[in-house]
Structures are given as C-alpha cells and as structure tokens.
Amino acid sequence: MSEKEEVRQGAGGPPPSIVGIAFVLAVVLAVWMSLRGPQPESVVDVERLSRLATSLGDLAGFRSDAWFLPDEELLGFVEVPGGPFLMGSDPAIDPLAFDNEWWPGARPQATLDLPSFYVGRYEVTVAQFAVFVEETGYRADDGAFQPPPDHPVATVSWTDALAYARWLETTLREWPDTPSELSRLLREGWRISLPTEAEWEKASRGSDGRVYPWGNAPRQDRANYGGRGTAPVGSFDCPECPFGLLDMSGNVWELTRSPYQAYPYDETDDREGLDADALWVMRGGAFNDPERNVRSAIRGGVDPGVRRPFIGFRLVITRF
C-alpha cells in the first residue's frame, strides 16, 4: 500500500461507520510508522531557504513587500457571499460519488446556509510559507521548499497550516499598510484560518451543486490532475468557477479545520474536541489523482501530523 493510500484510506468505498474509518486509518498509519523505524527530525536547509528568499524579489503577481501575498486589493482574499448551497453528492447526478459524500435519509444532499466569508484565490504558495519560516524560525520540513516558489506549498501538516494562519493574522493585524477592508474585518473579530469543509465546498461549487468547480463534466484544461507534479498556482484559467477561485480541484489536497466524521455536517462539531486525536478533512484532490478524486464533494481524512507532497492548504477569513 502506498503512502498516499495510507493517508486517504476511507475517502471512498462503503465504510460502515466513521468510527470504523478512523480506526482503520489509525491502525494503518501506526503500522506504517512502526515499520519505518525511528526517523531523524526533519529540519529546513537554512542555506537553501536563504537562497529561495533571495530569489523571490520579482515573483510575478505577488507582492514582495507583503509576504508574497497576491498583488490584489484584498491580498488575494475573495468574498463568498452568505446564502444557501447544496452540500454532498447525489449518485443519480454524480455516479462517481463515494458513500461518505451522501447525507443520511431520503435525500443524499442537504442545503446549508452559510454566512459570508473570504477565501484565498490561490493555494498558499512555497514563497509565502518560506517567508513565514524565515521570519519565525518555525521548524518545517525541508520538503516544503523543494518546488518552485509560485507552486502550492506541500509536505506540510495540519498543525503547520494553522501555525502559518495564526502568524499571518497577527502580521496583518499589526501591519500599518494592511488594506482597509481587511484591517476592518480583523478589528471586528474575524479570524484567518483553514476553511471548514462546508466553507470549502461552497467556495468550490457555488450554490448549484455542480460536480466540479466548472460544471458536471471533467475537464483537464481547468485543473491540474492526472499528472506528475504541482503547477504554479493559477496556471489553469477557469472562467466558469465560482467567485474567481482557482485550483479548487487538483494541484494539492487542501486541509480544512473540520474533523473527519460522517454526515450530517454540523458546524458546532468543528469547534469542540479540537485537541483530540482526530482525523481532519482534506478536499479537492491532487495533481496525481484521477477525475473521481477532484470533484467538489470528495472527502479525504488525514492525521494532523502527516506531511505529504500532495497535501497543502488555502486560507479563509471568517467569523468563528
């Protein structure tokens, strides 16, 4: 069994219960780690990180004076208006749907009403994460800095992603040049974090329940999947995608702050037991996935400490 299968076990197929999924995943990961034996702590190659930082000055489309955030009015954050959307999959419409995407009861999908939030247009990049590591001395895995600076950062854990989000929030709160609208949101108590899986799914598919961000049929000109490596963020134009967001399918799986559990989805479950030994939902599929795994409703689960070259993240600004 590959490392990828070990992380994603339970993303598809007919699991009898979420407890069973979590148990199988925990056992597989524990066995795999025991077979690997003791591993040296992975640390960043400081010289290579310094060379990377030196090479970032002219990164097109990103602001070198703003931690390589996108050169846009809200530094890359895009508003997703409040309102209802369809969550989950209807196998009558999407025959590729896995059982863990169905809601219990007569209807396999449910309508959720979310308040407005803001989501990153792109996945967090190698350059953005490198600046965080350089400024804070955070102990990241050196594999996160293998791809070019405009690619999505990967080989990061759930805890790494949250650490970056907290640092960015603090940094933007204190920076005098933070755009006025972002500054207002932060003053009023909005937070920068990973999205819930409901926020992620609405951002990906909009309100009409489409199978992919661009529609109901797979299109390899709209996303990076079925390939061998990541691509620079925003490489695939997607005029049909909701809210102008890019790479919601493929490139890297994106971490969320929702614990992996069976539907029905309940946002209050995302706020309790966050210190427990839980699996966390990841969404969207990666560069080496087939079309089935890059649909908007696909759900995977991962241990908070796992780092893999096909797992990354994007951020939201939201009210908790």
For each residue, the residues with C-beta under 8 A, 3 or more apart:
1: 5 6 28
2: 5 6
3: 6 7 32 308
4: 7 8 288 308 310
5: 1 2 8 9
6: 1 2 3 9 25 28 29 32
7: 3 4 29 300 302 303 306 308 311
8: 4 5 11 300 301 302
9: 5 6 21 24 25 28
10: 13 15 21 22 24 25 100 260 300 301
11: 8 98 100 293 298 299 300 301
12: 98 99 100 292
13: 10 98 99
14: 99
15: 10 18 20 21 99 100
16: 20
17: 20 21 262
18: 15 21 22 100 260 261 262
19: 22 23
20: 15 16 17 23 24
21: 9 10 15 17 18 24 25 100 260 279 301
22: 10 18 19 25 26 260 278 279 301
23: 19 20 26 27
24: 9 10 20 21 27 28
25: 6 9 10 21 22 28 29 279 301 303
26: 22 23 29 30 277 303
27: 23 24 30 31
28: 1 6 9 24 25 31 32
29: 6 7 25 26 32 33 303 306
30: 26 27 33 34
31: 27 28 34 35
32: 3 6 28 29 35 36
33: 29 30 36
34: 30 31 37
35: 31 32
36: 32 33 39
37: 34
38:
39: 36 42
40:
41: 139
42: 39 141 142 143
43: 139 142
44: 48 49 133 139 140 141 142 144 145
45: 48 49 142 145
46: 49 50
47: 50 51
48: 44 45 51 52 142 145
49: 44 45 46 52 53 130 133 134 145
50: 46 47 53 54 134
51: 47 48 54 55
52: 48 49 55 56 126 127 130 145 149
53: 49 50 56 130 131 134
54: 50 51 57
55: 51 52 149
56: 52 53 59 64 68 127 130 131 149
57: 54 64
58: 64
59: 56 62 64 68 127 149 150
60: 150
61: 70 71 150 234
62: 59 68 69 70 71 125 127 128 150
63: 66 67 68 69 70 71 75
64: 56 57 58 59 68
65: 177
66: 63 69 75 175 177
67: 63 128 131 132 168 171
68: 56 59 62 63 64 125 127 128 131 149
69: 62 63 66 75 76 128
70: 61 62 63 75 76 121 122
71: 61 62 63
72: 75 76 121
73: 179 181
74: 77 78 118 179 181 182
75: 63 66 69 70 72 172 179 182
76: 69 70 72 120 121 122
77: 74 118 119 120 121 182 315 316 317
78: 74 118 119 120 121 243 244 245
79: 116 117 118 243
80: 114 116 117 118 119 199 202 203 242 243
81: 116
82: 113 114 115 116
83: 113 114 207
84: 111 112 113 114 207
85: 111 112 114 201 202 205 206 207 209
86: 109 110 111 205 207 208 209
87: 103 109 110 111 112 198 201 202 265 297
88: 101 102 103 108 109 110 263 297
89: 93 94 97 98 101 102 108 109 211 295 297
90: 93 94 97 107 108 109 209
91: 94 95 97 102 108
92: 108
93: 89 90 209 211 216
94: 89 90 91 97 211 216 295 297
95: 91
96: 211 291 292 295
97: 89 90 91 94 101 102 108 295 297
98: 11 12 13 89 101 298 299
99: 12 13 14 15 102
100: 10 11 12 15 18 21 262 263 299
101: 88 89 97 98 108 263 297 298 299
102: 88 89 91 97 99 108 263
103: 87 88 107 108 109 110 263 264
104: 262 263 264
105:
106:
107: 90 103 110
108: 88 89 90 91 92 97 101 102 103
109: 86 87 88 89 90 103 209
110: 86 87 88 103 107 263 264 265
111: 84 85 86 87
112: 84 85 87 198 202 265
113: 82 83 84
114: 80 82 83 84 85 117 198 199 202
115: 82 319
116: 79 80 81 82
117: 79 80 114 195 199 316 317 318 319
118: 74 77 78 79 80 185 316 317 318
119: 77 78 80 195 199 203 243 245 314 315 316 317
120: 76 77 78 123 124 314 315 316
121: 70 72 76 77 78 234 244 245 246
122: 70 76 125 152 233 234 246 247 314
123: 120 152 153 233 247 251 252 254 312 313 314
124: 120 128 129 152 153 161 164 312 313 314 315
125: 62 68 122 128 129 149 150 151 152 153 233
126: 52 129 130 144 145 147 148 149 150 151 152 153
127: 52 56 59 62 68 130 131 149 150
128: 62 67 68 69 124 125 131 132 153 164
129: 124 125 126 132 133 140 144 153 156 164
130: 49 52 53 56 126 127 133 134 144 145 149
131: 53 56 67 68 127 128 134 135
132: 67 128 129 135 136 138 163 164 167 168
133: 44 49 129 130 136 137 138 140 144
134: 49 50 53 130 131
135: 131 132 167
136: 132 133 167
137: 133
138: 132 133 160 163 167
139: 41 43 44
140: 44 129 133 144 145 156 160
141: 42 44 144 155 156 160 307
142: 42 43 44 45 48 145 146
143: 42 146 154 155 307 309
144: 44 126 129 130 133 140 141 153 154 155 156 160 307
145: 44 45 48 49 52 126 130 140 142
146: 142 143 155 309
147: 126 151 152 153 154 229 230
148: 126 151 232
149: 52 55 56 59 68 125 126 127 130
150: 59 60 61 62 125 126 127 232 233
151: 125 126 147 148 230 231 232 233
152: 122 123 124 125 126 147 230 233 247 251 252 312
153: 123 124 125 126 128 129 144 147 156 312 313
154: 143 144 147 230 252 308 309 310 311 312
155: 141 143 144 146 307 308 309 311
156: 129 140 141 144 153 160 161 164 307 311 312 313
157: 160 161 304 305 306 307
158: 161 162 194 255 280 302 303 304 305 306
159: 162 163 304 305
160: 138 140 141 144 156 157 163 164 307
161: 124 156 157 158 164 165 194 255 313
162: 158 159 165 166 193 194 257
163: 132 138 159 160 166 167
164: 124 128 129 132 156 160 161 167 168
165: 161 162 168 169 192 193 194 315
166: 162 163 169 170 192
167: 132 135 136 138 163 164 170 171
168: 67 132 164 165 171 172 192 315
169: 165 166 172 173 186 191 192 193
170: 166 167 173 174
171: 67 167 168 174 175
172: 75 168 169 175 178 182 183 186 192
173: 169 170 178 183 186
174: 170 171
175: 66 171 172 178
176:
177: 65 66
178: 172 173 175 182 183 186
179: 73 74 75 182 183
180: 183 184
181: 73 74 184 185
182: 74 75 77 172 178 179 185 186 317
183: 172 173 178 179 180 186 187
184: 180 181 187 188
185: 118 181 182 188 190 317
186: 169 172 173 178 182 183 189 190 192 317
187: 183 184
188: 184 185
189: 186 319
190: 185 186 317 318 319
191: 169 317 318 319 320
192: 165 166 168 169 172 186 315 316 317
193: 162 165 169 257 315 316 318 320
194: 158 161 162 165 255 256 257 313 315 316
195: 117 119 199 200 203 256 257 314 315 316 318
196: 199 200 256 257 258 267 270 318
197: 200 201 256 258 265 281 283 299
198: 87 112 114 201 202 258 265 267
199: 80 114 117 119 195 196 202 203 256 316 318
200: 195 196 197 203 204 254 256 283 284
201: 85 87 197 198 204 205 283 296 297
202: 80 85 87 112 114 198 199 205 206 207
203: 80 119 195 199 200 242 243 245 248 316
204: 200 201 213 242 245 248 249 283 284 296
205: 85 86 201 202 208 209 210 211 212 213 242 296 297
206: 85 202 210 242 243
207: 83 84 85 86 202 242
208: 86 205
209: 85 86 90 93 109 205
210: 205 206 213 214 215 216 296
211: 89 93 94 96 205 215 216 217 295 296 297
212: 205 215 216 217 218 219 222 223 249 294 295 296
213: 204 205 210 222 223 238 240 241 242 245 248 249 296
214: 210 219 222 238 240 241
215: 210 211 212 219 240
216: 93 94 210 211 212
217: 211 212
218: 212 291 294
219: 212 214 215 222 223
220: 223 225 226
221: 236
222: 212 213 214 219 236 237 238 240 241 249
223: 212 213 219 220 236 238 247 248 249 250 251 294
224: 227 230 231 235 236 247 250 251 287
225: 220 249 250 251 285 286 287 288 289 290 291 293 294
226: 220 288 289 290 291
227: 224 287 288
228: 287 288
229: 147 287
230: 147 151 152 154 224 251 252 287
231: 151 224 235 236 251 287
232: 148 150 151 235
233: 122 123 125 150 151 152 246 247 251
234: 61 121 122 246 247
235: 224 231 232 247
236: 221 222 223 224 231 246 247 250
237: 222 246
238: 213 214 222 223 241 245 246
239:
240: 213 214 215 222
241: 213 214 222 238 244 245 246 248
242: 80 203 204 205 206 207 213 245
243: 78 79 80 119 203 206
244: 78 121 241
245: 78 119 121 203 204 213 238 241 242 248
246: 121 122 233 234 236 237 238 241
247: 122 123 152 223 224 233 234 235 236 250 251 284
248: 203 204 213 223 241 245 254 284 296
249: 204 212 213 222 223 225 284 285 294 295 296
250: 223 224 225 236 247 284 285 286 287 289 294
251: 123 152 223 224 225 230 231 233 247 284 286 287 312
252: 123 152 154 230 284 286 287 310 311 312
253: 282 283 284 285 286 300 302 310 311 312
254: 123 200 248 282 283 284 312 313 314
255: 158 161 194 280 281 282 302 311 312 313
256: 194 195 196 197 199 200 280 281 282 283
257: 162 193 194 195 196 270 274 280
258: 196 197 198 265 269 270 280 281
259: 269 270 273 274 276 278 279 280 281
260: 10 18 21 22 278 279 280 281 299 301
261: 18 269
262: 17 18 100 104
263: 88 100 101 102 103 104 110
264: 103 104 110
265: 87 110 112 197 198 258 269
266: 269
267: 196 198 270 271
268: 271 272
269: 258 259 261 265 266 272
270: 196 257 258 259 267
271: 267 268 274 320
272: 268 269
273: 259 276 278
274: 257 259 271 278
275:
276: 259 273
277: 26
278: 22 259 260 273 274 304
279: 21 22 25 259 260 301 302 303
280: 158 255 256 257 258 259 260 301 302 303 304
281: 197 255 256 258 259 260 299 300 301
282: 253 254 255 256 300 301 302 311
283: 197 200 201 204 253 254 256 298 299 300
284: 200 204 247 248 249 250 251 252 253 254 294 296 298
285: 225 249 250 253 289 293 294 295 298
286: 225 250 251 252 253 289 293 310 311
287: 224 225 227 228 229 230 231 250 251 252 310
288: 4 225 226 227 228 310
289: 225 226 250 285 286 292 293 294
290: 225 226 293 294
291: 96 218 225 226 294 295
292: 12 96 289 295 298
293: 11 225 285 286 289 290 298
294: 212 218 223 225 249 250 284 285 289 290 291 298
295: 89 94 96 97 211 212 249 285 291 292 298
296: 201 204 205 210 211 212 213 248 249 284
297: 87 88 89 94 97 101 201 205 211
298: 11 98 101 283 284 285 292 293 294 295
299: 11 98 100 101 197 260 281 283
300: 7 8 10 11 253 281 282 283
301: 8 10 11 21 22 25 260 279 280 281 282
302: 7 8 158 253 255 279 280 282 306 311
303: 7 25 26 29 158 279 280 306
304: 157 158 159 278 280
305: 157 158 159
306: 7 29 157 158 302 303 311
307: 141 143 144 155 156 157 160 311
308: 3 4 7 154 155 311
309: 143 146 154 155
310: 4 154 252 253 286 287 288
311: 7 154 155 156 252 253 255 282 286 302 306 307 308
312: 123 124 152 153 154 156 251 252 253 254 255
313: 123 124 153 156 161 194 254 255
314: 119 120 122 123 124 195 254
315: 77 119 120 124 165 168 192 193 194 195
316: 77 117 118 119 120 192 193 194 195 199 203
317: 77 117 118 119 182 185 186 190 191 192
318: 117 118 190 191 193 195 196 199
319: 115 117 189 190 191
320: 191 193 271
